[in-house]
Amino acid sequence: MMTRSNTFSSIEKAPDYGNGVHVPASQLCLHESFEAWVDRSPDGTAIFSIDASLTFAQLDARANCIARALLRQGIAAEEPVGVLVDRSADLPLAFLAILKAGGAYVPLLADLPPRRLGDMARQAGMRRIIALDGLQPPAELLAALADNGGGAATLVLIPEQVLAASLPADAERPSLPVQPGRLAAILFTSGSTGTPKGVLIQHDACLDMAMGHAFAQGVRAEDRVLLSSSPGFILGFRELFLPLALGCAWVPAPRELLERPANLIASMEQRGVTVALFTPSYLRLFNKVVPAGLRLILTAGERPHADDARHYARHLTYWNLHGATEVCGTFAMHQVMPGSEDALPSGRPFPNTTIVLLDENGDLAAPGCDGEIFVISPRVSRGYLKQDGLTAESFVETRFGRTYRTRDLGRWTAEGELLTLGRLGDMIKVSGQAVALGEIEHALRDHGQVHAAAIIQHRDRLVGFVEPLPGKDIASVDWSAFLGQRLPAYMLPARTLTVASLPVSSAAKLDRLALIALAEQDWQEQRGAGGPAQGA
């Protein structure tokens, strides 16, 4: 198992404004932190779902039963266990059970293409999954589990069946030594090579993030945290582990509520939600309604809408967070005030975080100058699952210590806050999720009649360009259907345009300015025809 040194001990000099406040580290694992809250308040409510509620003691006992079932199946230390899920009130149960059994949680979103689910399982070496809410695993996922050595009787664990067959002794906590440096989760993100990257996240990273939120934003055991974001991404993962670490209650939001924001607001008020995490785009759907009882909004994943942010800041505490899955979520934070700020910065370093801006020579960028953002923190991931080359590129030893190279450009303001200025390379943000354009280009080139492909972001939408093989006609291809078998919905281009050949610059490189011009021309033509098409 890879180990991680204490990177703070190797920091030489960094600007004072690049250092977050120090918060003492917890020496517990995530599930041990939860168990401490169970012992302190067994009758406290842990889950406020639409249909029923569970106390801390009830959730702990049920998770113990599932964990013991996993142990009887022979789960190994740090073994990845997938959870097939949409939006489920039972997700905390499955997550907690996997941790108690010493495994690593891997969210598998039921709406992902079956081929992608199978690829994720194969890459992780996954032998078993927990299927929630009656979801049926696709054949591609089952085949991957079997290929990885999963036994026919243990491929799919269904919590309802396990709990119905459990004995009273199964509700006792497993006695399993787990160190805080043990793997807790693998979250898959977009990869420029065409293969999703599995980010390795440890127990201690999650605890450090939770302690930082307790210190900086005052998240506390009395809070009720909305569980609403997609489980497959870091924002949803944070919603999952924060209550586990801090003794808060989960308030799960089913998909039917998320699709009707007015109903979600009413449900939040009814169930007493006090803390919610959203992307700014989703928060905009609230039309500036402030749910009664909500005291803290955290947004992440994209730049906030300034008017929305200032409006909510007049009524409650509003923080915008900037970060990456590779640092367990956040490295910079900014509390939005209701004043007249012209721009909303990414803010100051999160607790236990040092941010350095480096120039192309690896030296500190001069004050007021742009530099690439590098992050030093105990939350920096071990790396990417089975991708040593990518790990070496992104997790870099510098004279300041082991860092995560964000490929974001930034600049310090005179007030000591970080301004982020955009991405380097082909990574962008779509609907709050990091997307490697190269992964979409790889998927387009999978079509047997495509010679070359390119993707750009134009007017907040993805636009694809495909060049056919000589003599091939691809004008009638349904690209949304083709890519939908390979990529999640948020990565599908709004338009995919056929070109005789991709434009190149005088330096014989892809001419992205020319592609932008083509995308703009298509945009104007679509508007003239009654509005931009959303698929092609």
C-alpha positions as CSV (number, residue, x, y, z in Angstrom):
1,M,0.0,0.0,0.0
2,M,1.3,3.4,-0.9
3,T,2.1,5.6,2.1
4,R,2.0,9.3,2.4
5,S,4.5,11.4,4.2
6,N,3.6,14.4,6.4
7,T,3.9,17.0,3.6
8,F,3.7,19.9,6.1
9,S,7.0,19.0,7.6
10,S,8.8,19.5,4.2
11,I,7.4,23.0,3.4
12,E,10.1,25.6,3.1
13,K,8.7,29.1,2.5
14,A,5.3,29.8,1.2
15,P,3.3,33.1,1.3
16,D,1.5,33.5,4.6
17,Y,-1.7,34.1,2.7
18,G,-1.3,30.7,1.1
19,N,-1.6,28.8,4.4
20,G,-4.9,27.7,5.9
21,V,-5.4,27.6,9.7
22,H,-4.3,24.5,11.5
23,V,-7.1,22.2,12.8
24,P,-6.0,19.1,14.9
25,A,-6.4,15.8,13.1
26,S,-8.7,13.1,14.2
27,Q,-7.1,9.7,14.8
28,L,-10.3,7.8,14.1
29,C,-11.6,6.2,10.9
30,L,-14.9,7.4,9.5
31,H,-17.0,4.6,10.8
32,E,-15.3,4.8,14.2
33,S,-16.3,8.5,14.4
34,F,-19.9,7.5,13.6
35,E,-19.8,4.8,16.3
36,A,-18.6,7.4,18.8
37,W,-21.7,9.4,18.0
38,V,-23.9,6.3,18.3
39,D,-22.5,5.7,21.8
40,R,-23.1,9.3,22.8
41,S,-26.6,9.6,21.4
42,P,-28.1,6.2,20.4
43,D,-31.6,7.5,20.2
44,G,-30.8,10.6,18.2
45,T,-32.2,10.6,14.6
46,A,-29.6,9.7,12.0
47,I,-31.7,9.6,8.9
48,F,-34.8,11.7,8.2
49,S,-36.2,10.1,5.0
50,I,-39.5,10.7,3.3
51,D,-41.0,7.4,4.5
52,A,-39.4,6.7,7.8
53,S,-36.5,7.7,10.1
54,L,-33.7,5.7,11.7
55,T,-31.9,6.4,15.0
56,F,-28.1,6.2,15.3
57,A,-28.4,2.9,17.1
58,Q,-30.7,1.4,14.5
59,L,-28.5,2.5,11.6
60,D,-25.4,1.2,13.4
61,A,-27.0,-2.2,14.0
62,R,-28.2,-2.5,10.4
63,A,-24.8,-1.5,9.0
64,N,-23.2,-4.1,11.3
65,C,-25.4,-6.8,9.7
66,I,-24.4,-5.8,6.2
67,A,-20.8,-5.6,7.2
68,R,-20.8,-9.1,8.7
69,A,-22.4,-10.4,5.5
70,L,-19.5,-8.9,3.5
71,L,-17.0,-10.4,5.9
72,R,-18.5,-13.8,5.6
73,Q,-18.1,-13.5,1.8
74,G,-14.4,-13.0,2.4
75,I,-14.0,-9.3,1.6
76,A,-10.3,-8.3,1.7
77,A,-8.8,-5.1,3.3
78,E,-9.4,-2.1,1.0
79,E,-11.4,-4.3,-1.5
80,P,-13.6,-2.1,-3.7
81,V,-17.3,-2.7,-3.2
82,G,-19.6,-1.0,-5.7
83,V,-22.9,0.5,-4.7
84,L,-25.5,0.5,-7.5
85,V,-27.6,3.5,-6.7
86,D,-29.7,6.4,-8.0
87,R,-30.8,8.6,-5.1
88,S,-31.4,6.4,-2.1
89,A,-32.2,6.8,1.6
90,D,-30.2,3.6,2.1
91,L,-26.9,5.0,0.7
92,P,-25.6,5.9,4.2
93,L,-26.3,2.3,5.3
94,A,-24.4,0.8,2.4
95,F,-21.5,3.2,2.8
96,L,-21.1,2.6,6.5
97,A,-21.3,-1.2,6.1
98,I,-18.5,-1.2,3.6
99,L,-16.3,0.9,5.8
100,K,-17.0,-1.4,8.8
101,A,-16.0,-4.4,6.8
102,G,-12.7,-2.7,5.9
103,G,-13.6,-2.2,2.2
104,A,-13.6,0.8,-0.1
105,Y,-16.9,2.4,-1.3
106,V,-17.3,2.8,-5.1
107,P,-20.5,4.6,-6.2
108,L,-22.0,3.1,-9.4
109,L,-24.7,5.4,-10.8
110,A,-27.6,3.4,-12.2
111,D,-28.1,5.9,-15.1
112,L,-24.5,5.4,-16.4
113,P,-24.1,3.5,-19.6
114,P,-23.8,-0.3,-18.9
115,R,-20.5,-0.4,-20.7
116,R,-19.0,2.3,-18.5
117,L,-20.2,0.5,-15.4
118,G,-18.5,-2.6,-16.5
119,D,-15.3,-0.7,-17.3
120,M,-15.2,0.9,-13.8
121,A,-15.7,-2.5,-12.2
122,R,-12.9,-4.1,-14.2
123,Q,-10.5,-1.2,-13.5
124,A,-11.3,-1.5,-9.8
125,G,-11.0,-5.3,-9.7
126,M,-14.5,-5.3,-8.1
127,R,-15.9,-8.7,-7.2
128,R,-19.2,-7.7,-5.6
129,I,-21.8,-4.9,-5.4
130,I,-24.6,-3.7,-3.1
131,A,-27.7,-3.0,-5.1
132,L,-30.1,-0.5,-3.6
133,D,-33.8,0.1,-4.0
134,G,-34.4,-3.0,-6.2
135,L,-32.0,-1.8,-9.0
136,Q,-31.0,-4.6,-11.4
137,P,-27.3,-4.6,-12.4
138,P,-26.8,-4.7,-16.2
139,A,-25.3,-7.7,-17.8
140,E,-22.0,-5.8,-18.6
141,L,-21.5,-5.1,-14.9
142,L,-22.3,-8.6,-13.8
143,A,-19.8,-10.0,-16.4
144,A,-17.1,-7.7,-15.1
145,L,-17.7,-8.9,-11.5
146,A,-17.5,-12.5,-12.6
147,D,-14.4,-11.9,-14.6
148,N,-12.8,-10.4,-11.5
149,G,-13.4,-13.5,-9.5
150,G,-16.7,-12.8,-7.9
151,G,-18.6,-16.0,-7.0
152,A,-22.0,-16.5,-8.5
153,A,-23.6,-16.4,-5.0
154,T,-21.9,-13.2,-3.9
155,L,-21.9,-10.9,-6.9
156,V,-24.9,-8.9,-5.7
157,L,-25.8,-8.2,-2.1
158,I,-29.3,-6.9,-1.4
159,P,-29.6,-5.2,2.0
160,E,-33.3,-6.1,2.5
161,Q,-32.5,-9.8,2.1
162,V,-29.5,-9.6,4.4
163,L,-31.4,-7.8,7.1
164,A,-34.4,-10.2,6.9
165,A,-32.1,-13.2,7.4
166,S,-29.8,-11.6,10.1
167,L,-29.4,-13.0,13.6
168,P,-29.3,-10.8,16.7
169,A,-25.6,-11.4,17.0
170,D,-25.1,-9.9,13.5
171,A,-26.0,-6.5,14.8
172,E,-22.9,-6.4,17.0
173,R,-20.0,-4.3,15.6
174,P,-17.3,-6.3,13.8
175,S,-14.0,-6.2,15.6
176,L,-11.8,-5.2,12.7
177,P,-8.7,-3.0,13.2
178,V,-8.6,-0.3,10.5
179,Q,-6.1,2.5,10.4
180,P,-7.0,6.1,9.4
181,G,-4.7,5.8,6.4
182,R,-6.9,3.0,5.0
183,L,-8.7,3.5,1.7
184,A,-12.3,4.7,2.2
185,A,-13.5,5.3,-1.3
186,I,-12.7,5.3,-5.0
187,L,-14.4,8.1,-7.0
188,F,-14.2,7.9,-10.8
189,T,-13.7,11.1,-12.7
190,S,-13.3,11.9,-16.4
191,G,-9.9,11.0,-17.9
192,S,-8.2,12.5,-21.0
193,T,-6.9,9.1,-22.2
194,G,-10.5,7.9,-22.7
195,T,-10.5,5.8,-19.5
196,P,-12.1,7.2,-16.3
197,K,-9.7,7.9,-13.5
198,G,-10.3,6.3,-10.1
199,V,-9.3,8.8,-7.4
200,L,-8.2,7.0,-4.2
201,I,-9.6,8.7,-1.0
202,Q,-8.6,7.7,2.5
203,H,-10.4,7.8,5.9
204,D,-8.1,10.5,7.3
205,A,-8.7,12.7,4.3
206,C,-12.5,12.6,4.9
207,L,-12.0,13.3,8.6
208,D,-9.7,16.2,7.9
209,M,-12.3,17.7,5.5
210,A,-15.1,17.3,8.0
211,M,-13.0,18.8,10.8
212,G,-12.3,21.8,8.5
213,H,-16.0,22.3,7.8
214,A,-16.7,22.1,11.6
215,F,-14.1,24.8,12.2
216,A,-14.6,27.1,9.3
217,Q,-18.4,26.9,8.6
218,G,-19.6,25.7,12.0
219,V,-21.1,22.4,10.9
220,R,-22.2,20.6,14.1
221,A,-24.0,17.6,15.4
222,E,-27.3,19.4,15.6
223,D,-27.4,20.0,11.9
224,R,-29.5,18.2,9.4
225,V,-27.6,17.8,6.1
226,L,-29.4,17.4,2.8
227,L,-28.3,14.3,0.8
228,S,-29.2,15.5,-2.7
229,S,-26.1,15.6,-5.0
230,S,-25.2,12.9,-7.4
231,P,-23.5,10.1,-5.4
232,G,-20.9,9.6,-8.0
233,F,-19.2,12.9,-7.6
234,I,-17.3,14.6,-4.8
235,L,-20.1,17.0,-3.8
236,G,-22.4,14.0,-3.2
237,F,-19.6,12.1,-1.5
238,R,-19.1,15.0,0.9
239,E,-22.8,15.0,1.8
240,L,-22.4,11.4,2.6
241,F,-19.3,11.5,4.9
242,L,-19.9,14.8,6.7
243,P,-22.8,13.5,8.9
244,L,-20.8,10.3,9.5
245,A,-17.9,12.2,10.9
246,L,-19.7,15.1,12.7
247,G,-22.8,13.3,14.1
248,C,-25.3,15.2,11.9
249,A,-28.4,13.8,10.5
250,W,-28.9,12.9,6.8
251,V,-32.0,14.1,5.0
252,P,-32.1,12.1,1.7
253,A,-33.8,13.7,-1.3
254,P,-35.3,11.3,-3.8
255,R,-35.0,12.1,-7.5
256,E,-38.7,13.1,-7.8
257,L,-38.1,16.0,-5.4
258,L,-34.9,17.1,-7.1
259,E,-36.7,17.3,-10.4
260,R,-39.2,19.7,-8.8
261,P,-37.3,22.4,-6.8
262,A,-40.4,23.9,-5.3
263,N,-41.3,20.5,-3.8
264,L,-37.7,20.1,-2.6
265,I,-37.9,23.4,-0.8
266,A,-41.1,22.4,0.9
267,S,-39.6,19.0,1.9
268,M,-36.5,20.7,3.3
269,E,-38.6,23.0,5.4
270,Q,-40.8,20.1,6.6
271,R,-37.8,17.9,7.6
272,G,-35.7,20.8,9.1
273,V,-32.7,20.9,6.8
274,T,-30.1,23.3,8.1
275,V,-27.1,22.6,5.8
276,A,-27.3,22.1,2.0
277,L,-24.6,21.7,-0.7
278,F,-25.5,22.6,-4.3
279,T,-23.9,23.5,-7.6
280,P,-24.7,27.2,-8.3
281,S,-26.6,26.1,-11.4
282,Y,-29.0,24.0,-9.3
283,L,-29.3,26.7,-6.6
284,R,-30.5,29.1,-9.4
285,L,-33.5,26.8,-9.9
286,F,-34.7,27.9,-6.4
287,N,-35.5,31.4,-7.9
288,K,-34.0,33.0,-4.8
289,V,-36.5,31.3,-2.4
290,V,-34.8,30.9,1.0
291,P,-36.0,27.6,2.7
292,A,-37.2,28.3,6.2
293,G,-34.7,26.8,8.7
294,L,-31.8,26.6,6.3
295,R,-28.8,28.3,7.9
296,L,-25.9,27.3,5.7
297,I,-25.5,26.9,1.9
298,L,-22.2,25.6,0.4
299,T,-21.8,25.7,-3.3
300,A,-19.1,24.1,-5.4
301,G,-18.2,22.8,-8.8
302,E,-18.5,26.0,-10.8
303,R,-18.3,29.8,-10.3
304,P,-21.3,31.1,-8.4
305,H,-23.9,33.4,-9.9
306,A,-23.0,36.6,-8.1
307,D,-26.6,38.0,-7.8
308,D,-27.8,34.7,-6.4
309,A,-24.9,34.4,-4.0
310,R,-25.4,37.9,-2.6
311,H,-29.1,37.4,-2.3
312,Y,-28.7,34.3,-0.1
313,A,-25.9,35.9,1.9
314,R,-28.4,38.5,3.1
315,H,-30.5,35.7,4.6
316,L,-28.1,33.0,5.7
317,T,-24.4,32.0,5.7
318,Y,-23.2,31.3,2.2
319,W,-19.8,29.9,1.3
320,N,-18.5,29.0,-2.1
321,L,-15.9,26.3,-2.3
322,H,-13.2,25.6,-4.9
323,G,-11.4,22.3,-5.1
324,A,-11.0,18.9,-6.7
325,T,-11.8,15.3,-6.1
326,E,-8.0,14.7,-5.7
327,V,-8.0,16.7,-2.5
328,C,-11.2,15.2,-1.1
329,G,-13.2,18.2,-2.3
330,T,-12.0,21.7,-1.3
331,F,-8.8,23.6,-1.1
332,A,-10.1,27.2,-1.1
333,M,-13.2,28.8,0.4
334,H,-14.9,32.2,0.2
335,Q,-17.7,33.5,2.5
336,V,-20.0,35.6,0.3
337,M,-21.1,38.8,1.9
338,P,-24.1,40.8,0.8
339,G,-22.0,43.8,-0.1
340,S,-21.0,45.1,-3.6
341,E,-18.1,42.8,-4.5
342,D,-17.5,43.0,-8.3
343,A,-16.0,39.5,-8.4
344,L,-16.3,36.5,-6.2
345,P,-12.9,35.0,-5.5
346,S,-12.2,31.4,-4.8
347,G,-11.0,32.6,-1.4
348,R,-8.6,31.6,1.3
349,P,-7.0,28.2,1.8
350,F,-9.2,25.6,3.5
351,P,-8.0,24.5,7.0
352,N,-4.9,22.4,7.0
353,T,-4.2,23.4,3.4
354,T,-1.3,25.3,1.8
355,I,-1.7,26.7,-1.7
356,V,1.3,27.8,-3.8
357,L,1.3,29.4,-7.2
358,L,4.2,28.3,-9.3
359,D,5.5,29.6,-12.6
360,E,6.6,27.5,-15.5
361,N,10.0,27.0,-13.8
362,G,8.6,25.7,-10.6
363,D,9.3,28.9,-8.7
364,L,6.8,31.0,-6.7
365,A,4.9,33.3,-9.0
366,A,5.7,36.9,-8.3
367,P,3.1,38.9,-6.3
368,G,0.2,39.9,-8.6
369,C,1.3,37.5,-11.3
370,D,-0.5,34.4,-12.5
371,G,0.7,31.0,-11.5
372,E,-0.4,27.4,-11.6
373,I,-2.2,26.3,-8.4
374,F,-0.5,23.5,-6.4
375,V,-2.1,22.2,-3.2
376,I,-0.4,20.7,-0.2
377,S,-2.7,19.1,2.4
378,P,-3.2,15.8,4.3
379,R,-6.2,15.4,2.0
380,V,-4.1,15.0,-1.1
381,S,-5.0,11.6,-2.6
382,R,-2.6,8.7,-2.9
383,G,-3.2,9.0,-6.6
384,Y,-5.2,7.3,-9.3
385,L,-6.2,3.7,-9.3
386,K,-3.8,1.6,-11.5
387,Q,-2.7,4.7,-13.5
388,D,0.9,5.3,-12.3
389,G,1.7,7.6,-15.2
390,L,-1.2,9.9,-14.5
391,T,-0.5,9.8,-10.8
392,A,3.1,10.9,-11.4
393,E,1.9,13.8,-13.6
394,S,-0.7,15.1,-11.1
395,F,0.9,14.3,-7.7
396,V,4.2,16.1,-7.8
397,E,7.1,16.3,-5.4
398,T,8.2,20.0,-5.2
399,R,10.6,21.9,-2.9
400,F,7.4,22.7,-1.0
401,G,6.5,19.1,-0.4
402,R,4.2,16.6,-2.1
403,T,1.5,18.5,-4.0
404,Y,-1.5,18.0,-6.1
405,R,-1.1,19.9,-9.4
406,T,-4.5,21.3,-10.2
407,R,-3.9,22.6,-13.7
408,D,-5.8,25.7,-12.6
409,L,-4.3,29.1,-13.1
410,G,-4.6,31.6,-10.2
411,R,-3.5,34.9,-8.7
412,W,-3.5,36.3,-5.2
413,T,-5.5,39.5,-4.6
414,A,-4.2,42.3,-2.5
415,E,-6.5,41.0,0.3
416,G,-4.9,37.6,0.2
417,E,-7.7,35.7,-1.6
418,L,-7.2,33.4,-4.5
419,L,-8.6,34.3,-7.9
420,T,-8.9,31.3,-10.2
421,L,-8.5,32.2,-13.8
422,G,-9.3,29.1,-15.8
423,R,-7.9,25.7,-16.7
424,L,-4.7,24.5,-18.4
425,G,-5.0,21.7,-21.0
426,D,-8.2,20.0,-21.9
427,M,-10.0,19.9,-18.5
428,I,-13.1,21.9,-18.2
429,K,-16.2,22.0,-15.9
430,V,-19.6,20.9,-17.1
431,S,-22.6,21.0,-14.7
432,G,-20.1,21.3,-11.9
433,Q,-18.1,18.2,-12.9
434,A,-14.6,18.1,-14.2
435,V,-14.5,16.8,-17.7
436,A,-11.6,15.8,-19.9
437,L,-12.3,16.8,-23.4
438,G,-10.0,14.1,-24.6
439,E,-12.3,11.4,-23.1
440,I,-15.2,12.6,-25.3
441,E,-12.9,12.8,-28.3
442,H,-11.8,9.2,-27.7
443,A,-15.5,8.1,-27.6
444,L,-16.2,9.9,-30.9
445,R,-13.2,8.2,-32.5
446,D,-14.7,4.8,-31.4
447,H,-17.1,5.2,-34.3
448,G,-15.8,3.1,-37.1
449,Q,-16.3,5.8,-39.8
450,V,-14.6,8.7,-37.9
451,H,-11.1,9.6,-38.8
452,A,-10.6,12.5,-36.3
453,A,-12.6,14.3,-33.6
454,A,-12.4,17.4,-31.5
455,I,-14.5,18.9,-28.6
456,I,-14.7,22.5,-27.5
457,Q,-16.8,24.4,-24.9
458,H,-18.7,27.2,-26.5
459,R,-21.4,29.4,-24.9
460,D,-21.6,27.0,-21.8
461,R,-22.2,24.0,-24.0
462,L,-20.1,21.2,-25.5
463,V,-19.7,21.2,-29.2
464,G,-18.2,18.2,-31.1
465,F,-16.6,18.1,-34.5
466,V,-16.0,14.9,-36.5
467,E,-14.0,14.3,-39.6
468,P,-15.1,11.1,-41.5
469,L,-12.8,8.6,-43.0
470,P,-12.3,9.0,-46.8
471,G,-15.4,8.0,-48.7
472,K,-17.6,7.6,-45.6
473,D,-20.8,9.5,-44.9
474,I,-21.6,10.1,-41.3
475,A,-24.1,12.9,-41.8
476,S,-27.0,10.8,-40.5
477,V,-25.3,9.4,-37.4
478,D,-27.3,10.0,-34.1
479,W,-24.3,11.1,-32.1
480,S,-26.3,11.5,-28.8
481,A,-27.4,7.9,-29.0
482,F,-23.9,6.7,-30.0
483,L,-22.1,8.6,-27.2
484,G,-24.9,7.8,-24.7
485,Q,-23.7,4.2,-24.7
486,R,-20.3,5.2,-23.6
487,L,-20.5,8.4,-21.6
488,P,-22.6,9.9,-18.8
489,A,-25.3,12.4,-19.9
490,Y,-23.5,15.5,-18.7
491,M,-20.6,14.7,-21.1
492,L,-22.7,14.5,-24.2
493,P,-22.2,17.4,-26.7
494,A,-25.2,19.7,-27.3
495,R,-24.2,19.6,-31.0
496,T,-21.9,17.4,-33.0
497,L,-20.9,18.9,-36.4
498,T,-19.4,17.0,-39.4
499,V,-16.5,18.8,-41.1
500,A,-14.6,17.7,-44.2
501,S,-11.4,18.0,-42.2
502,L,-10.5,19.5,-38.8
503,P,-8.8,22.9,-39.2
504,V,-5.1,23.2,-38.3
505,S,-3.0,26.2,-37.6
506,S,0.2,27.3,-39.3
507,A,2.0,25.3,-36.6
508,A,0.2,22.1,-37.8
509,K,-1.8,22.0,-34.6
510,L,-5.6,21.8,-34.2
511,D,-6.9,25.3,-34.7
512,R,-9.4,25.8,-31.8
513,L,-10.1,29.4,-32.7
514,A,-11.4,28.1,-36.1
515,L,-13.5,25.6,-34.3
516,I,-14.9,28.3,-32.0
517,A,-15.9,30.3,-35.2
518,L,-17.6,27.3,-36.6
519,A,-19.5,26.7,-33.4
520,E,-20.6,30.3,-33.3
521,Q,-21.8,30.2,-36.8
522,D,-23.8,27.1,-36.0
523,W,-25.2,28.8,-32.9
524,Q,-26.4,31.8,-34.8
525,E,-27.9,29.6,-37.5
526,Q,-29.7,27.5,-34.9
527,R,-31.1,30.6,-33.2
528,G,-32.3,31.8,-36.5
529,A,-34.1,28.5,-37.0
530,G,-35.9,28.9,-33.7
531,G,-33.3,28.2,-31.0
532,P,-30.2,26.1,-30.5
533,A,-30.7,22.4,-30.9
534,Q,-29.7,20.3,-27.9
535,G,-28.6,17.2,-29.8
536,A,-27.4,16.2,-33.2
